[in-house]
Every structure is written in C-alpha cells, then in structure tokens.
Amino acid sequence: MTRPGTTVRPDSALIPFVVQREGEEAAPDNLRLTPLGGGRYRLRYADEDPRDRDLRGVLWARCAFSEVDDQEQPTGRPQWRMMHPLRQRGCMQTLRCQVCAGPARTPLGWIFLAGPGAVDPSDEPMLTNHPPVCPEHARAAAELCPHLTAEPMVFLARSAPLYGVNGVGYGVRDGNVRVVERPDGPIPYGHPLMPTVLASQMVRRLGAFQLLSLGELFTALESTA
C-alpha cells in the first residue's frame, strides 16, 4: 500500500495497471464498413468478436496484451504516456482503480485526478478519460502519471455516468476504409458518428463533485473510517 507522502519514481516496481507496455502493439487493420442504407454505414472487423464492442455497442481498437505475472499484472517495459485501450476501458467501465485494478469506490464517492490547470472545474459537462483511483493509490497515481503532478486536482465525485469515447471516425476514401474524421474531443454515446467510430478511450462525466487537494481528500476519508 502506498501511503500519503510516499515518493514513487518512474523506475518503481509499481506500474499502473492501465499503462501500455512495450510489445503491446495495435492489431493488424482488417476493418470493414457495412452499408445500413440511406448513406449510413457501420464499422466492423472482418473477424469481429463480441469483446470488440463495449456495453453501448461501440467498436474498439484492438491492441495486443503482454504476458501477466503471478499477480495477474501486465509485464514489459512501461510506455508511460500511453494507456492500453482495453485495460483503460475495463477500468472505466467498471470504475476500478487505474493503478491496481481493484475497487475504487469510497464511502464519499470516486476519486478522479487531473493535472493543475488541465481542466476548468466550471466546465459543463466535466469529462475525464482517466479511470478513478482507490485511496491507497491516489498519491502513487499522482506521482507516476506524466500528465499529473505530486499535487493534482482531486475530484471526489458522487456520480460518474458514462459519457462517450475518444476515437476517430471511418469512411470510404479512394475505395478504401480509412480515417475520415478526427473529432477534437470526446464523442458522446448516441452521436450520429458513433456507428463508424473506432474508440480508444472511454470517457465519463463527473457529477456532483467536490474539488479538493490530496491532503483534504485524505482528511475527508479519515473522517469516514
């Protein structure tokens, strides 16, 4: 367990579960577009498996998985600035900790982190593509993630419904299935583009949240112990 104040360096044995590892490469491209009528299409894989889609039916980018160790954790050199798309999806879909993949819910809600100034708390909706963290690994996540600092913005959310995905839209160009749209931000579920999207990250909307420091978070959690 990583306690408040612990320093975790990039060469630490603790590597967040969602971090992509060396050798976890994207799968070969065998995407197809199925006509739906009225000029609409649905993106699919030629050898599609039910696991290729999330609970809302959106198609996901395939990525290799490294071998796991005796703790069922991924192995291989970490690629610190990248999240494995399917491990990210798994943690976001089930609201599990991005570091240990264990349950992340606390008596006060879920803990989400962001870099100082990375988001405006007054934005509506408030969105995140970073899975939550459990109290035991909040400090470690802040110190390990290259997108954060040792004193990140802490969002303690009482609700965090699914919002959509980060991804790209496909279409037919020069007779081939190619990327034709690169949205600037997350694509909400139900958007007209979604049938032809290949997703790479799941996004949640933070609702009824408190904005805290890490110190304030630990104090608040201690009051519920």
C-alpha positions in Angstrom: 0.0 0.0 0.0 1.3 3.4 -0.9 0.7 6.0 1.9 0.4 9.8 1.6 3.9 11.3 1.3 5.5 8.3 -0.3 7.7 9.2 -3.3 7.3 6.8 -6.2 9.9 7.2 -9.0 9.4 6.2 -12.7 11.7 3.2 -12.0 9.5 2.0 -9.2 8.2 -1.6 -9.3 4.7 -0.1 -9.0 3.3 0.4 -12.5 -0.3 1.5 -13.0 -2.4 -1.3 -14.5 -3.7 0.9 -17.4 -0.2 1.8 -18.7 0.6 0.3 -22.0 3.6 -2.0 -22.1 6.3 -2.5 -24.7 5.2 -5.1 -27.2 1.5 -4.3 -26.8 1.1 -3.2 -30.4 -2.0 -2.3 -32.3 -3.6 -5.3 -34.1 -3.5 -5.5 -38.0 -6.1 -3.4 -39.6 -8.9 -5.5 -41.0 -11.8 -3.0 -40.7 -14.9 -3.1 -42.9 -17.9 -0.9 -43.4 -21.3 -2.5 -43.7 -24.0 -0.4 -45.5 -27.1 0.3 -43.4 -29.0 2.2 -46.1 -29.6 5.9 -46.5 -25.9 6.6 -46.9 -25.2 5.2 -43.4 -22.5 2.6 -42.5 -21.5 0.5 -39.5 -17.8 -0.1 -38.8 -16.8 -3.7 -38.0 -13.9 -6.1 -38.1 -13.8 -8.8 -40.7 -13.4 -11.4 -37.9 -15.3 -9.5 -35.2 -15.7 -10.9 -31.7 -18.3 -9.7 -29.2 -15.4 -8.5 -27.0 -14.6 -5.9 -29.7 -17.5 -3.8 -28.6 -18.3 -2.1 -25.4 -21.6 -2.2 -23.5 -23.0 0.5 -25.8 -22.1 -1.4 -28.9 -19.2 0.9 -30.0 -16.2 -0.8 -31.8 -12.8 -0.6 -30.1 -9.3 -0.5 -31.3 -7.6 -3.8 -30.9 -4.3 -4.0 -29.0 -2.1 -6.9 -28.0 -1.8 -7.9 -24.4 1.5 -8.7 -22.7 2.0 -11.7 -20.6 1.0 -11.4 -16.9 3.0 -12.1 -13.8 1.9 -14.3 -10.8 0.0 -11.3 -9.5 -2.0 -11.2 -12.8 -0.4 -7.8 -13.7 0.9 -7.0 -17.1 4.6 -7.3 -17.8 7.0 -5.5 -20.1 8.7 -2.0 -20.1 6.0 0.6 -19.4 5.2 3.2 -22.1 4.4 5.9 -19.5 2.4 8.3 -21.7 0.1 5.7 -23.2 -2.9 3.9 -21.7 -3.7 0.4 -23.0 -7.1 1.0 -24.7 -8.8 -2.2 -23.4 -7.4 -2.0 -19.9 -8.5 1.6 -19.8 -11.9 0.6 -21.0 -12.2 -2.2 -18.4 -11.3 0.1 -15.5 -13.6 2.9 -16.7 -16.5 0.6 -17.5 -16.4 -1.0 -14.0 -15.0 2.1 -12.1 -11.9 0.3 -10.9 -8.6 1.8 -9.8 -6.2 2.6 -12.7 -3.2 1.6 -10.6 -4.2 -1.7 -9.1 -7.5 -2.5 -10.9 -9.2 -3.1 -7.6 -12.5 -1.5 -6.5 -12.2 2.3 -6.4 -15.4 3.4 -4.7 -15.1 5.1 -1.3 -17.8 6.0 1.2 -17.7 9.5 -0.3 -17.7 8.6 -3.9 -15.0 8.1 -6.6 -11.6 9.8 -6.8 -10.5 11.2 -10.1 -7.3 13.2 -10.7 -6.3 15.9 -13.2 -3.2 18.0 -13.6 -3.3 21.5 -12.2 -4.9 23.8 -14.7 -5.6 20.9 -17.1 -9.4 21.3 -16.8 -11.8 24.1 -15.7 -14.0 22.9 -12.8 -16.7 25.2 -14.1 -16.9 23.4 -17.5 -20.1 21.6 -18.3 -20.1 18.8 -18.7 -16.9 17.9 -16.7 -15.4 15.0 -18.6 -12.4 12.6 -17.9 -10.7 9.8 -19.8 -8.6 8.8 -16.7 -10.1 6.0 -14.6 -10.6 6.6 -10.9 -8.0 5.7 -8.2 -8.5 3.9 -4.9 -7.4 5.8 -1.8 -4.4 3.6 -1.3 -3.0 4.5 -4.8 -4.1 8.2 -5.1 -0.7 9.5 -4.2 1.1 6.9 -6.3 -1.0 7.8 -9.4 -0.3 11.5 -9.0 3.5 10.9 -8.8 3.7 8.3 -11.5 1.4 9.7 -14.2 3.3 12.0 -16.6 0.1 14.0 -17.1 -0.2 14.9 -13.3 2.0 16.4 -10.6 2.5 15.5 -7.0 -0.3 17.9 -6.1 -3.0 17.3 -8.7 -6.6 18.5 -8.9 -8.7 15.9 -7.0 -12.3 15.4 -7.9 -14.4 13.5 -5.4 -17.5 12.6 -7.4 -20.7 11.1 -6.1 -21.7 10.1 -9.6 -19.7 9.5 -12.8 -22.0 8.2 -15.6 -20.7 7.0 -18.9 -20.5 9.8 -21.5 -18.8 8.5 -24.6 -15.4 7.7 -26.1 -12.3 9.2 -27.6 -11.8 7.9 -31.1 -11.8 8.5 -34.8 -14.5 8.1 -37.5 -14.0 5.9 -40.5 -15.4 6.2 -44.0 -14.6 5.1 -47.6 -12.0 7.1 -49.4 -10.4 6.1 -52.7 -12.2 2.8 -52.4 -10.6 2.0 -49.0 -11.7 2.1 -45.4 -9.9 5.0 -43.9 -10.0 7.6 -41.1 -12.1 10.5 -42.3 -12.9 12.3 -39.1 -10.8 13.2 -36.1 -13.1 14.9 -33.5 -11.4 17.5 -31.3 -12.9 16.0 -28.1 -14.9 13.1 -26.7 -17.8 11.7 -28.8 -21.0 11.2 -26.7 -22.9 8.0 -26.9 -25.8 8.4 -29.3 -23.9 10.8 -31.6 -24.6 10.1 -35.3 -20.9 9.5 -35.9 -20.7 6.6 -33.4 -21.6 3.7 -35.8 -18.4 4.4 -37.7 -16.1 5.3 -34.7 -13.1 3.2 -33.6 -12.7 4.0 -29.9 -9.5 4.1 -28.0 -10.6 5.6 -24.6 -13.8 5.6 -22.6 -15.0 8.9 -21.1 -17.1 9.5 -18.0 -18.9 12.7 -16.9 -18.2 13.8 -13.3 -21.4 14.8 -11.5 -21.9 16.3 -8.0 -18.2 16.5 -7.3 -16.0 18.3 -4.7 -12.7 19.8 -5.8 -10.0 19.0 -3.2 -6.3 18.7 -2.6 -4.8 15.3 -1.8 -4.4 16.4 1.8 -8.1 17.4 2.0 -9.1 14.1 0.4 -7.2 12.0 3.0 -8.7 14.1 5.8 -12.2 13.6 4.5 -11.7 9.9 4.0 -10.3 9.5 7.5 -13.5 11.0 8.9 -15.4 8.1 7.4 -13.2 5.4 8.8 
